[in-house]
Amino acid sequence: MAHFLFDVFLYHRVSAMKLQCRVSRGKNQGKILTPHKFKDGLYVVSKTRFKSDNITVSSIREVYEYLKKGYRVRMGNAEHKISPSLIMLDSIEVISE
């Protein structure tokens, strides 16, 4: 029973995470990027910039699992009109809520 409760707690912690990245240089320096959700409601991860290599996922938790495997996620900021770019895990801050 205790193991089950721990699994539920761990799942809740992972599913309540946020990913963000701060632009380090250029005209958008200091602005926050977040995973870009496309019109279909999905996020995109990829190892390359080529569309044929894109993998779509439905949750931040799935994004994070791919990031740990060396993939990058498309991140942007619609408010400041920053187009989505591929960002690697080393540049991303993982925030648990």
ZIWOKA-V526198 format. One record per backbone hydrogen bond with DSSP energy under -1.0 kcal/mol. CO is the residue of the C=O (numbers start at 1). NH is the residue of the N-H. If there is no record, write none. Layout:
BEGIN
CO/NH ; CO/NH
END
This chain:
BEGIN
1/5 ; 2/6 ; 3/7 ; 4/8 ; 5/9 ; 6/10 ; 7/11 ; 8/12 ; 9/13 ; 10/14 ; 11/15 ; 12/16 ; 14/17 ; 18/95 ; 20/93 ; 21/33 ; 23/30 ; 26/29 ; 28/31 ; 31/23 ; 33/21 ; 34/76 ; 38/41 ; 42/38 ; 43/57 ; 44/74 ; 45/55 ; 46/72 ; 50/53 ; 51/54 ; 55/45 ; 57/43 ; 59/63 ; 60/64 ; 61/65 ; 62/66 ; 63/67 ; 64/68 ; 66/69 ; 66/71 ; 67/70 ; 72/46 ; 73/87 ; 74/36 ; 75/85 ; 76/34 ; 77/82 ; 78/81 ; 82/77 ; 85/75 ; 87/73 ; 88/91 ; 89/92 ; 93/20 ; 95/18
END
